[in-house]
């Protein structure tokens, strides 16, 4: 079955954030109870056909803000040549891993090696830190590997956009007819549209592709750490209650169409 359409019936739930009465959480139950999982290295075709091994790391990652960049910088300084294929072999400088795009936004550096472009932290499939005779460790993110080596969750070491994808959090200020206001926080699927106009030109994309909807547990379970970071513990606990109720009662229309082929 090919990638499903971007528009299809979804079930959303809204509830007040138990930890902040000024926020209303608006959550896509159809997405959060889907069988999606990241299949990097397990069938991911990459967002561009000419870079199948780089997943969605082809362009580098834009920083959410200065705090995001500062946090990542602290972990970049801890990377060793054994963990990062493109380590400069000396004290790391910002020019080794940060660039500014055409719009003046700061992001991780994208480099081209053997005709394939990817984030500078993306270790290529031939990376063999033990020397030329060593067995390659395979492709993957150096910052992700650092987290695993240190017993951390990768959301601590990677840029925000990297660990959030393909969950998308957006904010909207809402003014009601009685003059009261609240902040609407939407937790939903980061589909092609989340990438901007260029998202429609990606050769392959995971969130709506049936090949990636193979997880034994739903997104709200497998991405507990990420959702807790995005929503807060109290709001996540409330989300779990709604997701469980949705799973017990959902109709066929409320199932993510990419997940309908899974058991």
Backbone bond lengths (Angstrom), bond angles and torsions (degrees), N, CA, C in turn:
res aa  C-N    CA-C-N  psi(-1)  N-CA   C-N-CA  omega(-1)  CA-C   N-CA-C  phi
1 X - - - 1.464 - - 1.528 109.23 -
2 X 1.331 119.71 131.31 1.468 121.30 -178.71 1.526 112.18 -74.69
3 X 1.326 115.12 179.65 1.467 121.17 175.79 1.530 109.33 -57.58
4 X 1.309 116.56 136.78 1.461 120.68 -176.10 1.526 110.56 -78.85
5 X 1.321 115.92 165.14 1.460 120.90 178.24 1.522 110.80 -63.14
6 X 1.324 116.08 153.64 1.458 120.50 178.93 1.527 112.05 -70.58
7 X 1.329 116.40 -31.65 1.464 120.10 -176.54 1.525 109.45 -109.14
8 X 1.322 115.75 123.17 1.461 122.46 175.97 1.528 107.20 -158.35
9 X 1.320 119.16 163.45 1.468 120.93 -177.91 1.528 111.61 -60.75
10 X 1.314 116.09 132.95 1.464 122.53 178.34 1.526 109.75 -129.77
11 X 1.306 115.00 155.14 1.462 121.35 175.21 1.528 108.98 -109.60
12 X 1.320 116.27 125.22 1.460 121.90 177.27 1.528 109.55 -114.51
13 X 1.330 115.89 154.61 1.449 121.14 172.43 1.523 107.74 -128.65
14 X 1.327 116.30 144.10 1.459 121.67 175.79 1.518 108.98 -121.07
15 X 1.314 116.26 137.44 1.459 120.58 176.17 1.520 109.26 -154.25
16 X 1.317 115.89 151.96 1.464 121.12 178.07 1.525 108.89 -71.80
17 X 1.305 116.07 134.86 1.457 120.58 176.29 1.531 108.47 -62.32
18 X 1.338 118.46 117.33 1.466 120.16 -178.80 1.523 113.66 -58.10
19 X 1.322 116.89 -22.79 1.464 120.40 -178.65 1.514 113.24 -95.42
20 X 1.342 117.09 -5.92 1.466 120.36 -177.25 1.528 108.81 -158.01
21 X 1.315 117.12 101.92 1.457 120.94 -174.69 1.530 113.06 -69.96
22 X 1.329 117.47 -7.70 1.468 120.01 177.19 1.529 112.15 -86.20
23 X 1.333 116.68 -4.19 1.452 121.00 -179.47 1.525 111.26 -113.50
24 X 1.311 115.74 137.05 1.462 121.78 170.93 1.519 107.28 -114.63
25 X 1.318 115.86 120.71 1.453 121.42 178.85 1.527 108.74 -83.01
26 X 1.303 116.59 130.03 1.468 122.90 177.07 1.530 107.06 -119.75
27 X 1.321 116.43 107.97 1.462 121.24 -168.72 1.524 111.66 -119.56
28 X 1.316 114.70 135.31 1.459 122.82 -179.61 1.529 108.88 -82.96
29 X 1.327 116.56 96.58 1.453 121.04 -178.16 1.523 111.71 -65.62
30 X 1.320 116.96 -31.97 1.459 120.31 179.74 1.527 110.41 -61.24
31 X 1.315 116.79 -43.43 1.456 121.20 178.49 1.518 111.73 -72.61
32 X 1.320 116.93 -45.89 1.461 121.28 -172.77 1.523 113.19 -70.81
33 X 1.335 117.14 -18.87 1.466 119.95 175.63 1.528 111.49 -104.15
34 X 1.338 117.02 10.87 1.460 120.67 179.16 1.528 110.35 -77.01
35 X 1.326 115.12 169.85 1.468 121.61 -178.80 1.522 112.24 -94.71
36 X 1.317 117.51 21.34 1.466 120.83 -178.88 1.528 111.93 -64.16
37 X 1.333 115.26 144.45 1.459 121.78 168.55 1.528 108.29 -150.48
38 X 1.320 117.33 152.40 1.457 120.98 174.51 1.524 108.33 -68.56
39 X 1.331 117.25 128.83 1.459 120.89 -179.71 1.529 110.89 -114.21
40 X 1.333 116.36 31.08 1.458 119.73 175.73 1.529 108.85 -56.00
41 X 1.323 115.66 127.36 1.461 120.28 -178.90 1.506 114.32 76.90
42 X 1.335 116.92 1.24 1.464 121.04 -178.73 1.529 110.74 -131.01
43 X 1.316 116.02 34.53 1.451 120.24 179.72 1.510 114.35 120.25
44 X 1.332 117.90 -5.36 1.460 120.90 176.90 1.516 109.10 -60.61
45 X 1.323 115.84 129.95 1.473 120.14 -177.89 1.515 112.78 -92.17
46 X 1.336 117.61 -4.77 1.460 120.81 -177.44 1.513 111.31 79.10
47 X 1.318 116.85 150.16 1.464 119.32 -177.09 1.520 112.38 -71.70
48 X 1.346 116.68 -18.25 1.461 121.18 175.65 1.525 109.06 -123.53
49 X 1.312 115.82 135.78 1.465 121.28 -175.52 1.518 113.02 -61.35
50 X 1.347 117.29 -29.72 1.458 119.40 -178.30 1.525 112.85 -86.64
51 X 1.341 117.46 4.51 1.465 121.28 177.32 1.527 109.37 -138.45
52 X 1.331 118.00 61.57 1.466 121.01 -173.56 1.524 114.49 -67.53
53 X 1.347 117.66 -21.27 1.458 119.79 -176.42 1.525 113.72 -90.84
54 X 1.334 117.10 -2.59 1.464 118.89 -174.22 1.527 113.34 -103.48
55 X 1.327 117.30 3.16 1.460 119.94 176.60 1.513 112.21 55.93
56 X 1.333 116.46 -128.13 1.462 121.12 177.34 1.525 111.08 -102.38
57 X 1.347 116.31 19.16 1.467 121.68 -178.31 1.522 112.63 -93.98
58 X 1.323 117.41 10.10 1.459 121.45 -171.87 1.520 113.25 -63.65
59 X 1.320 117.27 -39.28 1.463 120.95 -170.44 1.518 114.11 -95.17
60 X 1.318 118.67 -7.40 1.448 120.69 -169.86 1.517 110.07 84.15
61 X 1.319 117.41 170.44 1.464 121.73 -173.53 1.518 111.69 -116.25
62 X 1.325 116.88 128.73 1.459 121.42 175.02 1.528 109.74 -77.63
63 X 1.308 116.14 140.38 1.462 120.19 178.47 1.524 110.26 -80.37
64 X 1.316 115.58 142.19 1.460 120.28 179.46 1.526 110.86 -68.50
65 X 1.324 116.59 -37.91 1.465 121.96 -178.55 1.526 108.18 -168.68
66 X 1.334 115.88 -175.56 1.459 120.23 -178.38 1.526 111.90 -64.88
67 X 1.323 116.45 -35.36 1.459 119.80 179.85 1.518 111.08 -65.38
68 X 1.328 116.30 -38.47 1.459 121.16 177.05 1.531 109.85 -60.51
69 X 1.324 116.38 -48.21 1.464 121.08 179.95 1.526 111.20 -62.36
70 X 1.318 116.94 -42.76 1.464 121.02 -178.65 1.526 111.19 -64.13
71 X 1.330 116.18 -42.04 1.466 120.23 179.59 1.524 110.35 -62.23
72 X 1.328 116.44 -47.22 1.467 120.29 -179.51 1.524 110.59 -63.25
73 X 1.326 117.20 -39.55 1.465 121.14 -179.43 1.528 111.57 -57.09
74 X 1.332 116.40 -36.77 1.456 119.85 179.72 1.519 112.28 -63.15
75 X 1.328 116.56 -33.68 1.463 120.13 179.65 1.529 111.80 -85.08
76 X 1.330 117.27 -30.61 1.464 119.97 175.74 1.526 109.40 -59.46
77 X 1.320 116.54 -38.74 1.457 121.08 -179.41 1.524 112.18 -64.30
78 X 1.324 116.79 -19.54 1.467 121.02 -179.00 1.528 113.03 -91.10
79 X 1.329 117.64 -10.61 1.457 120.65 -178.89 1.524 111.43 -68.98
80 X 1.313 115.81 142.59 1.461 121.99 177.08 1.531 109.55 -111.38
81 X 1.339 117.97 164.39 1.469 120.04 176.62 1.527 112.83 -60.35
82 X 1.331 116.85 -23.21 1.460 120.67 178.15 1.522 111.91 -75.57
83 X 1.335 116.38 -18.21 1.461 120.96 -179.63 1.527 112.60 -104.27
84 X 1.316 116.73 -25.93 1.462 121.86 -173.37 1.517 109.61 -125.86
85 X 1.289 117.29 113.88 1.455 123.00 -175.75 1.518 112.67 -59.19
86 X 1.329 117.50 -35.90 1.462 121.00 -174.81 1.528 111.99 -105.05
87 X 1.311 115.54 27.34 1.461 120.71 174.41 1.527 108.89 -60.08
88 X 1.340 119.14 134.37 1.469 120.93 -176.36 1.523 114.26 -70.09
89 X 1.338 117.68 -9.91 1.460 119.53 179.14 1.513 114.01 81.54
90 X 1.318 116.23 13.54 1.469 123.25 178.35 1.515 106.42 -151.34
91 X 1.339 116.53 -173.36 1.455 119.52 175.63 1.532 109.19 -58.36
92 X 1.310 116.80 129.06 1.465 121.19 -175.17 1.521 110.40 -73.54
93 X 1.331 115.04 133.87 1.459 121.41 175.39 1.526 109.49 -110.15
94 X 1.318 116.10 160.09 1.466 119.31 -177.34 1.529 112.07 -60.37
95 X 1.326 116.94 -33.68 1.460 119.57 -179.20 1.524 111.99 -65.86
96 X 1.343 116.49 -15.80 1.462 120.71 179.10 1.526 112.17 -76.67
97 X 1.344 116.58 -18.58 1.464 117.05 -173.78 1.533 114.92 -145.62
98 X 1.329 118.42 0.74 1.468 121.54 179.64 1.520 109.75 -123.69
99 X 1.323 115.54 139.36 1.460 121.16 173.03 1.521 108.86 -138.91
100 X 1.322 116.08 167.27 1.458 122.66 177.36 1.521 108.53 -112.69
101 X 1.333 116.66 129.89 1.461 119.13 -177.93 1.527 110.90 -80.99
102 X 1.335 115.64 -176.86 1.467 120.49 -175.44 1.524 113.08 -65.62
103 X 1.344 116.56 -17.27 1.457 120.48 178.49 1.523 112.46 -97.62
104 X 1.328 116.05 5.94 1.458 119.71 179.20 1.509 114.43 83.19
105 X 1.344 117.63 10.28 1.460 121.92 179.89 1.528 110.11 -89.24
106 X 1.321 115.91 140.11 1.463 120.94 -179.40 1.526 110.67 -85.71
107 X 1.319 116.07 141.82 1.455 121.99 -175.86 1.520 110.23 -154.46
108 X 1.314 116.74 168.85 1.460 119.09 173.59 1.526 109.25 -70.32
109 X 1.288 115.50 145.47 1.459 122.31 -177.44 1.530 110.87 -64.78
110 X 1.314 116.50 135.25 1.464 122.14 172.26 1.518 108.08 -104.25
111 X 1.323 116.75 129.08 1.463 121.13 -178.88 1.527 109.55 -123.53
112 X 1.313 115.66 156.53 1.464 121.56 179.01 1.522 109.63 -111.76
113 X 1.326 115.63 123.91 1.457 122.58 179.54 1.522 108.04 -128.34
114 X 1.332 116.73 124.23 1.468 121.52 -179.25 1.522 111.29 52.59
115 X 1.331 115.38 38.87 1.456 120.68 176.35 1.508 115.49 82.16
116 X 1.345 118.42 -1.61 1.460 121.46 179.95 1.519 110.43 -111.16
117 X 1.332 115.18 124.71 1.462 120.12 177.97 1.518 110.00 -91.33
118 X 1.336 114.71 142.20 1.470 119.93 176.01 1.522 108.90 -164.77
119 X 1.303 115.43 167.08 1.463 122.45 174.76 1.520 109.04 -56.25
120 X 1.324 116.22 143.78 1.457 121.17 -178.51 1.526 112.26 -62.14
121 X 1.319 118.01 -20.80 1.464 120.88 178.78 1.527 112.65 -88.32
122 X 1.325 116.02 -1.83 1.459 119.31 179.89 1.525 109.60 -84.16
123 X 1.315 116.33 102.68 1.456 120.66 175.10 1.526 109.33 -67.32
124 X 1.313 117.10 131.77 1.452 121.48 -178.43 1.526 111.48 -77.43
125 X 1.309 115.17 167.59 1.470 120.95 -174.82 1.524 112.57 -62.73
126 X 1.335 118.14 -23.43 1.460 120.97 -177.50 1.526 113.06 -91.66
127 X 1.329 118.30 7.89 1.465 121.75 -176.73 1.533 109.72 -65.68
128 X 1.335 115.63 117.38 1.464 121.67 -179.78 1.520 108.35 -130.03
129 X 1.340 118.08 85.49 1.467 121.02 -173.82 1.515 114.20 -64.16
130 X 1.323 118.49 -14.29 1.467 120.17 -179.83 1.507 113.96 -83.94
131 X 1.340 117.71 1.16 1.458 120.09 -179.91 1.509 111.52 116.69
132 X 1.331 117.67 175.00 1.470 121.44 -174.33 1.522 114.11 -62.26
133 X 1.325 117.40 -24.27 1.462 120.30 -179.13 1.525 112.89 -95.93
134 X 1.316 116.24 -0.72 1.464 120.24 -177.97 1.523 110.87 -79.26
135 X 1.307 114.84 158.48 1.453 120.72 177.84 1.531 108.90 -76.50
136 X 1.350 119.24 128.75 1.464 120.64 177.86 1.522 111.30 -58.51
137 X 1.340 116.45 142.80 1.464 120.13 -179.55 1.522 111.63 -87.44
138 X 1.336 116.86 -11.27 1.456 119.83 178.54 1.515 112.76 94.96
139 X 1.330 114.86 167.25 1.461 121.36 -176.84 1.523 111.36 -73.85
140 X 1.319 115.92 150.75 1.458 120.31 176.71 1.515 111.71 163.43
141 X 1.310 115.99 169.03 1.457 122.78 -177.11 1.524 111.16 -80.00
142 X 1.330 116.46 127.86 1.463 120.90 178.99 1.519 111.50 -63.73
143 X 1.333 117.39 -36.79 1.461 120.51 179.72 1.524 111.18 -70.80
144 X 1.331 116.46 -33.21 1.468 120.65 175.01 1.530 109.50 -65.89
145 X 1.335 115.60 -45.21 1.455 119.56 178.62 1.513 112.59 -62.76
146 X 1.335 116.58 -36.87 1.469 120.70 177.89 1.525 110.03 -60.28
147 X 1.328 116.13 -43.84 1.469 119.75 179.51 1.522 110.86 -60.22
148 X 1.307 117.13 -44.88 1.459 120.47 -179.52 1.529 110.99 -64.64
149 X 1.336 116.64 -40.02 1.467 120.53 178.72 1.519 111.55 -63.01
150 X 1.349 116.18 -31.85 1.467 120.48 -176.88 1.525 112.91 -96.22
151 X 1.332 116.74 3.22 1.460 120.01 -179.75 1.516 112.84 71.80
152 X 1.324 117.19 27.93 1.455 122.52 179.32 1.525 110.77 -103.89
153 X 1.326 115.79 164.90 1.454 119.94 167.83 1.525 107.50 -81.22
154 X 1.336 119.20 135.51 1.462 120.88 -178.47 1.522 114.84 -56.71
155 X 1.331 118.92 -19.67 1.463 119.10 178.38 1.521 111.50 -65.34
156 X 1.334 117.11 -16.92 1.457 120.14 178.46 1.524 112.07 -76.71
157 X 1.336 117.57 -31.59 1.460 120.84 -170.46 1.518 114.39 -103.95
158 X 1.319 118.40 -19.93 1.464 122.12 -172.71 1.529 111.57 -97.57
159 X 1.326 118.90 156.53 1.467 120.98 173.48 1.526 110.39 -55.97
160 X 1.334 116.12 149.80 1.459 120.97 -175.57 1.524 113.04 -52.70
161 X 1.333 116.34 -45.55 1.460 118.83 -174.89 1.526 111.09 -63.58
162 X 1.337 117.32 -29.26 1.464 120.44 -177.45 1.523 111.66 -69.38
163 X 1.338 116.82 -45.72 1.460 117.15 -177.11 1.527 112.22 -83.16
164 X 1.325 117.85 -19.93 1.463 119.62 178.35 1.527 112.31 -77.00
165 X 1.331 117.19 -38.21 1.453 121.38 -178.59 1.530 110.97 -58.67
166 X 1.352 118.98 134.91 1.463 127.71 1.86 1.535 113.78 -102.03
167 X 1.338 116.64 42.70 1.464 121.22 167.80 1.522 106.65 -97.74
168 X 1.325 116.93 135.46 1.459 119.72 -178.77 1.523 109.99 -119.91
169 X 1.329 115.43 126.27 1.467 121.14 176.08 1.516 108.49 -110.40
170 X 1.324 115.99 126.97 1.459 121.04 177.42 1.527 109.35 -129.99
171 X 1.333 115.99 156.47 1.458 122.47 -178.78 1.530 109.90 -120.80
172 X 1.315 114.99 143.87 1.469 119.80 176.51 1.529 108.69 -146.24
173 X 1.336 116.13 130.72 1.470 120.87 175.45 1.522 108.83 -83.70
174 X 1.318 116.21 125.71 1.464 121.56 -176.15 1.530 109.63 -116.16
175 X 1.343 116.10 128.50 1.461 121.52 174.39 1.517 108.00 -110.57
176 X 1.334 116.25 124.72 1.453 121.63 -177.67 1.534 110.54 -90.87
177 X 1.319 114.79 168.92 1.462 119.03 -175.39 1.519 112.86 -63.97
178 X 1.328 117.89 -24.85 1.460 119.63 179.10 1.526 112.41 -84.84
179 X 1.338 116.23 4.08 1.453 120.46 177.66 1.514 114.30 92.38
180 X 1.319 118.22 -10.56 1.462 120.38 178.38 1.524 109.89 -76.40
181 X 1.307 115.97 157.77 1.462 120.86 -177.51 1.527 110.57 -132.67
182 X 1.299 115.12 158.62 1.459 121.05 173.28 1.523 108.80 -154.72
183 X 1.322 115.57 164.14 1.458 121.26 176.53 1.519 109.06 -99.45
184 X 1.309 116.14 122.62 1.455 121.00 177.65 1.532 108.31 -91.93
185 X 1.322 116.27 123.42 1.464 121.96 178.87 1.521 107.59 -111.54
186 X 1.320 116.39 112.52 1.455 120.58 -177.92 1.517 110.35 -99.17
187 X 1.321 115.47 130.56 1.457 123.25 175.63 1.521 106.78 -115.20
188 X 1.326 116.75 113.42 1.462 119.37 -171.64 1.529 110.47 -150.06
189 X 1.311 115.00 -169.97 1.464 122.42 -178.45 1.528 110.89 -80.38
190 X 1.305 116.34 132.21 1.463 121.47 174.34 1.525 107.05 -87.83
191 X 1.320 115.39 81.82 1.459 119.14 -177.69 1.528 110.15 -86.39
192 X 1.315 117.27 -169.57 1.465 121.14 -176.67 1.526 112.54 -54.66
193 X 1.322 116.71 -34.54 1.457 119.81 -176.42 1.514 112.58 -65.36
194 X 1.325 116.88 -25.47 1.451 120.61 179.66 1.525 113.38 -65.29
195 X 1.334 116.99 -19.93 1.456 121.64 -179.99 1.521 112.26 -83.58
196 X 1.334 117.23 -2.24 1.452 120.46 -174.92 1.518 109.96 87.80
197 X 1.344 117.38 -170.47 1.468 120.65 -177.82 1.527 113.34 -53.81
198 X 1.335 117.10 -34.08 1.458 120.32 -178.21 1.510 114.04 -68.21
199 X 1.326 117.10 -16.40 1.460 119.80 -179.34 1.512 113.44 -62.08
200 X 1.311 116.37 -28.62 1.459 119.82 -179.44 1.532 111.72 -73.98
201 X 1.336 117.22 -14.36 1.459 121.11 -178.71 1.526 112.82 -95.51
202 X 1.338 117.69 -3.56 1.457 119.54 179.55 1.529 109.52 -62.72
203 X 1.321 116.71 138.62 1.461 120.40 -177.44 1.529 112.37 -71.36
204 X 1.325 116.59 -28.39 1.474 121.77 -179.05 1.513 107.05 -152.56
205 X 1.313 116.61 144.76 1.459 118.82 176.62 1.523 109.50 -147.86
206 X 1.315 115.03 142.28 1.459 120.46 -165.73 1.525 116.65 -82.27
207 X 1.328 118.96 -39.61 1.465 119.33 -164.47 1.520 113.46 -61.80
208 X 1.335 117.05 -31.84 1.453 119.85 179.19 1.515 113.38 -106.84
209 X 1.330 116.67 15.26 1.457 120.71 -176.97 1.521 110.62 -100.66
210 X 1.310 116.13 131.36 1.465 120.44 -175.38 1.529 112.53 -60.88
211 X 1.336 117.27 -29.63 1.463 119.71 -179.75 1.527 112.70 -61.29
212 X 1.335 116.55 -25.65 1.463 120.69 -178.23 1.526 112.69 -95.58
213 X 1.304 118.43 -2.06 1.466 120.96 179.59 1.526 109.43 -100.40
214 X 1.331 114.34 68.44 1.462 121.12 -174.65 1.527 112.63 -130.68
215 X 1.325 118.38 12.41 1.462 120.83 -177.20 1.529 110.95 -73.40
216 X 1.329 118.02 143.21 1.463 120.25 176.71 1.528 112.58 -72.88
217 X 1.336 116.50 -20.42 1.464 121.60 179.68 1.523 109.17 -122.74
218 X 1.332 117.68 153.08 1.465 120.91 -178.38 1.525 112.59 -72.82
219 X 1.328 114.81 164.85 1.459 121.90 -176.40 1.522 112.47 -55.82
220 X 1.331 118.15 -40.48 1.466 118.80 -176.67 1.528 112.16 -64.91
221 X 1.323 117.78 -19.29 1.459 122.08 176.29 1.526 110.81 -90.36
222 X 1.334 116.75 -49.87 1.463 120.20 -176.60 1.524 112.49 -68.48
223 X 1.325 117.06 -24.55 1.471 121.20 -179.59 1.529 111.62 -111.75
224 X 1.308 115.83 34.88 1.469 120.34 -179.83 1.525 111.42 -56.64
225 X 1.334 117.38 -46.57 1.472 119.93 -176.81 1.521 111.22 -62.54
226 X 1.335 116.13 -43.75 1.461 120.16 -178.76 1.528 111.35 -66.33
227 X 1.317 116.24 -43.99 1.467 119.99 -179.58 1.522 111.42 -66.59
228 X 1.315 116.90 -37.57 1.464 120.05 177.73 1.524 110.52 -64.32
229 X 1.325 116.57 -39.52 1.461 120.76 177.66 1.525 111.02 -65.48
230 X 1.327 117.24 -37.74 1.459 121.40 -176.90 1.519 112.76 -78.62
231 X 1.334 117.65 -31.46 1.464 121.76 -172.14 1.517 114.14 -110.06
232 X 1.338 116.92 -27.74 1.444 121.52 -168.96 1.523 109.44 97.17
233 X 1.317 116.97 154.20 1.471 121.73 -174.72 1.517 112.44 -63.63
234 X 1.315 118.13 -43.25 1.465 120.62 -176.96 1.521 111.25 -64.74
235 X 1.324 116.41 -42.99 1.464 120.02 179.42 1.523 110.90 -68.69
236 X 1.338 117.11 -37.06 1.458 119.19 177.96 1.530 110.82 -63.90
237 X 1.311 117.10 -42.94 1.472 120.21 178.96 1.526 110.84 -59.92
238 X 1.316 116.78 -39.83 1.471 120.48 177.53 1.524 110.03 -67.54
239 X 1.329 117.12 -38.24 1.460 120.36 177.25 1.523 110.78 -60.98
240 X 1.310 117.44 -42.49 1.469 121.11 179.24 1.515 110.42 -56.89
241 X 1.314 116.79 -42.80 1.465 120.55 -179.95 1.528 110.29 -59.94
242 X 1.323 117.15 -43.43 1.465 120.69 -179.33 1.530 111.37 -71.06
243 X 1.326 117.15 -37.44 1.466 119.58 178.62 1.526 111.11 -64.89
244 X 1.309 116.33 -41.73 1.462 119.55 179.63 1.520 110.87 -64.55
245 X 1.330 116.70 -39.78 1.465 119.81 177.60 1.525 110.35 -66.00
246 X 1.323 115.98 -38.24 1.462 120.05 179.56 1.528 111.04 -64.66
247 X 1.318 117.28 -41.85 1.457 120.71 179.11 1.532 111.81 -63.16
248 X 1.315 116.08 -32.30 1.471 119.43 179.68 1.516 112.25 -74.05
249 X 1.343 116.64 -26.97 1.461 118.40 -169.41 1.519 115.00 -124.02
250 X 1.321 118.31 -0.65 1.455 119.38 -170.04 1.529 112.15 -66.10
251 X 1.324 114.39 147.67 1.458 121.46 175.66 1.520 109.09 -91.72
252 X 1.314 117.44 171.72 1.456 121.51 -179.92 1.522 111.40 -59.06
253 X 1.337 117.23 -34.27 1.454 120.49 -178.19 1.522 112.35 -70.18
254 X 1.322 116.88 -20.44 1.460 120.15 -177.48 1.523 112.16 -92.77
255 X 1.337 117.97 5.88 1.450 122.01 176.94 1.528 108.64 -94.43
256 X 1.321 116.37 134.61 1.466 119.41 177.32 1.526 107.90 -58.01
257 X 1.328 119.09 125.53 1.463 120.61 -174.66 1.531 113.45 -60.85
258 X 1.334 118.31 -26.29 1.452 119.51 178.18 1.525 111.10 -73.81
259 X 1.331 117.68 -16.99 1.456 121.90 179.98 1.521 113.13 -95.57
260 X 1.314 117.78 -5.78 1.463 119.92 -172.83 1.515 113.15 -70.32
261 X 1.338 116.87 -18.68 1.462 119.43 -179.39 1.518 111.91 -88.26
262 X 1.355 117.10 -5.20 1.457 119.42 -179.13 1.514 109.82 -91.34
263 X 1.353 117.39 154.08 1.463 120.59 -179.27 1.515 111.59 -61.77
